[in-house]
Amino acid sequence: MGSLYDCFSAPDGLAALTAFGRGVEAAGLPALAVKGIDPYAQLGQAESLLTGMPYADVTSLPRFNQLVSSPEDDSRRLVALTDELRDALASARPGQLMAVAEPCSRIEEFGDDHAPGPPADFLKEPATLAAEAGARRDPHRPYCLMPL
């Protein structure tokens, strides 16, 4: 649960790769540092619950954790997150986020001692980031930098 992930939005894959090389803040992109919430397991489960789409269907979406950076980088990866996750987070009401947090807190990757509060709190910040990304004239797409 201790890994630090940088979730951010960018207009396209080239801008996301620039952020990968220079750093998200240096690239001037909106970002959110997240501790311990993996983009595959936890965000995938949250996406499934927010959209009503079965988890297997979520993981088969073309952008779901699609590798954007070179596979040769042995210290970190840049992956794409889905537009469906962005849109679901952007349109979610606070009550929906709490309703999703409870079942998310029970998934294996969170462990036995995780209460519903922290995932709900975590989802509030990416919901704001997602709303800002989707509201742009040329909507940004979501990405995540993850350590290996």
C-alpha positions in Angstrom: 0.0 0.0 0.0 3.0 2.3 0.1 3.7 3.0 -3.6 3.2 6.5 -4.9 1.4 7.0 -8.2 1.0 10.2 -10.1 -2.4 10.4 -11.8 -2.7 13.3 -14.3 -4.4 14.5 -17.4 -2.9 15.4 -20.7 -4.2 16.4 -24.1 -2.6 13.4 -25.8 0.0 10.7 -25.5 2.8 12.9 -26.7 2.2 15.4 -23.9 1.9 12.5 -21.4 5.3 11.2 -22.6 6.7 14.6 -22.1 5.5 14.5 -18.5 7.0 11.1 -18.1 10.4 12.4 -19.1 10.4 15.9 -17.5 8.0 15.3 -14.6 4.3 16.1 -14.5 4.7 19.4 -12.7 7.5 20.5 -15.0 5.3 19.7 -18.0 2.6 22.0 -16.5 -0.1 19.3 -16.4 -2.8 18.9 -13.7 -1.7 16.1 -11.4 -2.7 14.2 -8.3 -0.2 12.2 -6.2 -1.9 9.0 -4.8 -0.4 6.7 -2.3 -1.3 3.0 -2.5 -4.2 3.0 -4.9 -3.1 0.9 -7.9 -4.5 1.9 -11.3 -5.2 -1.7 -12.3 -6.8 -3.3 -9.3 -8.3 -0.5 -7.3 -9.1 2.1 -10.0 -10.3 -0.7 -12.3 -12.7 -1.9 -9.5 -13.9 1.6 -8.9 -14.5 2.1 -12.6 -16.5 -1.1 -12.7 -18.7 0.0 -9.8 -19.1 3.6 -11.0 -20.1 2.6 -14.6 -21.9 -0.6 -13.8 -19.7 -2.4 -16.3 -18.4 -5.8 -15.3 -14.7 -5.7 -14.2 -13.7 -8.1 -17.1 -15.3 -5.6 -19.6 -13.4 -2.7 -17.9 -10.1 -4.5 -18.2 -10.7 -5.1 -21.9 -11.2 -1.5 -22.8 -8.5 -0.3 -25.2 -7.0 2.3 -22.9 -7.3 0.3 -19.7 -3.7 0.5 -18.3 -2.3 0.6 -21.8 1.4 1.0 -21.7 2.4 4.4 -23.1 6.1 4.5 -22.0 8.8 2.1 -23.2 8.7 -1.4 -21.7 12.5 -1.2 -21.3 12.2 1.4 -18.5 12.8 -0.7 -15.4 12.0 1.9 -12.7 8.5 3.1 -13.7 5.7 2.9 -16.2 3.3 5.4 -17.8 -0.1 3.9 -18.5 -3.2 5.3 -20.0 -6.4 5.3 -17.9 -9.8 5.1 -19.6 -12.0 7.9 -20.7 -14.9 6.0 -19.1 -13.1 6.3 -15.7 -12.6 10.0 -16.3 -16.2 10.5 -17.3 -17.6 8.3 -14.4 -15.5 10.2 -11.8 -16.4 13.6 -13.3 -20.1 12.9 -13.2 -20.2 11.0 -9.8 -22.1 12.5 -6.9 -20.5 12.4 -3.4 -23.0 9.8 -2.4 -22.0 7.6 -5.3 -18.3 7.9 -4.4 -19.1 6.7 -0.8 -21.2 3.9 -2.2 -18.3 2.7 -4.4 -15.8 3.2 -1.6 -17.4 0.5 0.7 -17.2 -2.4 -1.8 -13.8 -1.2 -3.0 -12.5 -1.3 0.6 -13.2 -5.0 0.7 -11.1 -6.0 -2.4 -8.1 -8.1 -1.7 -5.6 -5.4 -2.8 -6.7 -3.0 0.0 -6.1 -5.6 2.8 -8.3 -6.5 5.8 -7.9 -3.3 7.8 -9.1 -0.7 5.2 -12.2 1.2 6.2 -14.5 2.8 3.5 -13.4 6.4 4.4 -10.0 6.5 2.8 -11.1 5.2 -0.7 -14.0 7.7 -0.6 -11.6 10.5 0.2 -9.3 9.3 -2.5 -12.0 9.2 -5.1 -13.1 12.9 -4.3 -9.7 14.3 -5.5 -9.6 12.3 -8.8 -13.2 13.2 -9.4 -12.2 16.9 -9.3 -9.2 16.2 -11.6 -11.5 14.2 -14.0 -14.1 17.0 -14.1 -11.5 19.6 -15.0 -9.9 17.3 -17.6 -13.3 16.6 -19.3 -14.5 20.2 -19.1 -11.6 21.5 -21.3 -12.5 22.6 -24.9 -10.2 19.8 -26.0 -10.7 17.3 -23.2 -7.6 15.9 -21.6 -7.2 12.1 -21.2 -6.1 10.4 -17.9 -2.7 8.8 -17.3 -0.9 7.4 -14.4 2.9 7.2 -13.6 3.5 4.1 -11.6 6.7 2.8 -9.9 7.9 -0.7 -10.5 
